Structures are given as structure tokens and as C-alpha cells.
Amino acid sequence: MSRGSRTLTVLYAAAALWLSFCTVRTWGTVPLWTSLAMAVAALAPVTGVVRETVIAEERRAVAVLREREGRRAAWRDAAAAALAQVEVEAACCERWWTSCATEHDSGCAHRTSWGTTA
């Protein structure tokens, strides 16, 4: 929960407690409808507390989803880099094939030496 949400929650709780206190103190000394109206008004800030709690949970869920998506993106980047590396390594053999075996990189793993017989 953010600092602003905590502040609002504290204010909502304080308003609900104050209205509840006023309802109890005035019960029986004022007309019934005013005490009931104040009791209903004391419940309204509870809605605000629930709302702030739900918003905090949603923010937390979005943060978790963003972190997971970030990990997936990093994995996809690593997979793309590995694929690009394979393609670069295969390009050497493509040059060898298209040049009728005259050009081949010295560091290529697929290079066969001329002096060995199978």
C-alpha cells in the first residue's frame, strides 16, 4: 500500500470512529432518524478502506505481472541471441558450400581438415 493510500485509510478509519462515537453519544437524546443517519454515515468510510485495500492488491498484482513479463522478455532475448549466433555460425558453412569448398573460416566447428581420411 502506498503512503497516500495509508493516509487515506487512516483518515477513513478516524472518520468512521468519530461518527460511531457521535452515534452512540446521541442515541436516545435526539430523534431516531438522526442517529440512524449518523450510523449509516459511519459505514461509508468503511467502503473507502475496502476500496484502498483492493487498489493496493491490484497494484501488487500488476507489479508481479510486470516482473514476470520482464523475465519472459529476458528469456526471449537470450533465445533470440542464441538463434542469431547459430545463424552466424551457419553462415560460414553457407560460404563454404556456395564457394565450392574454397572458403571456410578457420575457427568453424564444421570444418574438416584436408589431411585426414575417414
KANOR-V950622 format. One record per helix or strand of 2 or more residues. SS is the DSSP state (helix for helix, strand for strand). FROM is the first residue (numbers start at 1). LEN is the number of residues. If there is no record, write none. Layout:
# KANOR-V950622
ss->SS from->FROM len->LEN
ss->SS from->FROM len->LEN
This chain:
# KANOR-V950622
ss->helix from->3 len->24
ss->helix from->32 len->67
